[in-house]
Amino acid sequence: MKFYPIGETVIVEIEEHRKKYKYTSWTIGITNDNKRRKEEHKNDGKSLGFWKDWKANSEQIARNVEKYFLEKGMKGGGGGGDNPTFVYVF
C-alpha cells in the first residue's frame, strides 16, 4: 500500500465512514464547490444517502486523498475543476 502523508485525517475519516461497505461500492471525487457537485450528482439520479464531504487544506491534499481511494477501488476519476479543495464520497 502506498502511503500518502498529506491528507491523513481525511483518509481516516473516509475509512471510518465507509467501513461497512466495500471500496467498490463507493464513489469519490473532488470539487471546488461541494454543494453544486452534490446537486449535479443528484440530478444525474445518483443515490446520495451516504454523501459526505470534507474541506482539504489544499488542492494537492484533495488530489492525494482521491488518488489513495481510487487505488483502493472506489469509483471516480480525474478532474475536479479549478482548485478543487473539497473531497466527497457517496
C-alpha positions in Angstrom: 0.0 0.0 0.0 1.3 3.5 -0.8 1.4 6.0 2.0 0.1 9.5 1.4 1.4 11.6 4.3 -0.7 14.6 3.3 -4.4 14.3 4.0 -4.2 11.6 6.6 -7.1 13.0 8.7 -9.5 13.0 5.7 -8.3 9.4 4.8 -9.0 8.2 8.3 -12.5 9.8 8.4 -13.4 8.4 5.0 -12.2 4.9 6.1 -14.5 5.2 9.2 -17.4 6.4 7.1 -17.2 3.6 4.5 -16.1 0.7 6.8 -19.2 -1.4 6.4 -19.1 -1.4 2.6 -16.5 -2.4 0.0 -14.4 0.2 -1.6 -16.0 -0.6 -5.0 -19.5 0.4 -3.6 -18.3 4.0 -3.2 -17.6 6.9 -5.5 -15.0 9.5 -4.6 -14.5 12.9 -6.2 -13.0 16.3 -5.7 -14.5 19.7 -6.5 -14.2 23.4 -5.8 -17.9 23.6 -5.0 -19.3 20.8 -2.9 -22.9 22.0 -2.9 -23.0 22.4 -6.7 -21.4 19.0 -7.2 -23.8 17.2 -4.9 -26.7 18.8 -6.8 -25.2 17.6 -10.1 -24.9 14.1 -8.9 -28.5 14.2 -7.5 -29.7 15.5 -10.9 -28.0 12.5 -12.5 -30.1 10.2 -10.4 -27.4 9.0 -8.1 -28.3 7.9 -4.6 -26.7 10.3 -2.1 -27.9 8.9 1.2 -24.3 8.3 2.3 -22.9 11.6 0.9 -20.2 13.2 3.0 -17.6 15.8 2.1 -14.6 17.3 3.6 -12.6 20.6 3.0 -9.0 19.9 2.4 -6.3 22.4 3.2 -5.1 22.5 -0.4 -5.8 21.1 -3.9 -2.8 18.8 -3.6 -4.2 17.2 -0.4 -7.6 16.7 -2.1 -5.9 15.1 -5.1 -3.8 12.8 -2.8 -6.8 11.6 -0.9 -8.8 11.0 -4.1 -5.8 9.0 -5.6 -5.5 6.9 -2.4 -9.1 5.8 -2.6 -9.2 5.3 -6.4 -6.3 2.9 -5.9 -8.3 1.1 -3.3 -11.1 0.5 -5.8 -13.5 3.4 -5.4 -15.3 4.7 -8.5 -14.4 8.1 -9.8 -11.8 9.7 -11.9 -9.6 12.6 -12.6 -10.9 16.1 -12.9 -12.3 18.3 -10.1 -12.3 21.6 -11.9 -10.1 24.6 -11.0 -8.6 24.5 -7.5 -10.7 21.6 -6.0 -10.3 21.6 -2.3 -13.4 19.5 -1.3 -13.2 15.7 -1.2 -16.6 13.9 -1.3 -17.7 10.3 -1.2 -21.1 8.6 -1.6 
